[in-house]
């Protein structure tokens, strides 16, 4: 059985916020897919409120595509401390960090959450623009490290 990459990470030692490349997968036809851990909050110490995280997910899923071509998915972590970004190609952390910072600044300017309606979202009542903006502001103030141990 293949190991789950994120379960191999010692969550007691990391220092959020950070961005790390989890892996690059090679497809059978030579295509590549990169997966990134975009950690906003300290594992086992903090967690997003669901409405704020849901709002941030919608906003980031929308704005990251302004800076990054080939975004496949932005997925919230079950532990509610960050997101996984899946993107075509062997991408580097600096490009992802730049796009995340750009997107978070756009979150601060937002006046509404995209797709906040029953047609486009399965739980549209549980979205918070205010909460998303508070987490965006905090992450930008702290800054994302590319070293997961904060050194």
C-alpha positions, 0 to 999 in steps of 0.5 A: 500500500502506498503511504499518504504523504501528509501523514509522513509529516511531523505536524508537531515540528512545522511552523505555519504559515508556510508553503511546501511542495508535497510531491510531483506526480508523473503521468503515464503519458509524461505529464506532471502534476504538482501538489502544494501544502498551503498552511495558514494555521499551526497544526493542533493549535489553531483551526479555521472556522468553517464559514471563513475557510469555505469563503477563503476557498471560494475566493482563492479558487477564483483568484489563484487562476489569475496568476497561475495557469493549470490549476486543477484544484484547491482543496481545504484540509480536513484538519482546517489548517490550510489548503492543498493546491494541485496544479499541472506541471513541475512548479516551484514554491516561489511561484506559488507563494507569489500567486497566494500573496497576490490572491490574498490581497485580492481577498482583502479587496473583495466585496462578495464571495464568488459562487455564493448561491444555491446553484453553484455551491452545496452549502452556500449559507456557510460562507463568510467574507469577513472571516476569509478576509481576517485570515487573509490579513493575518497570513499576509502580516505573518508572511508565508515561509518556504521553510516548514520549520521556520528556520 
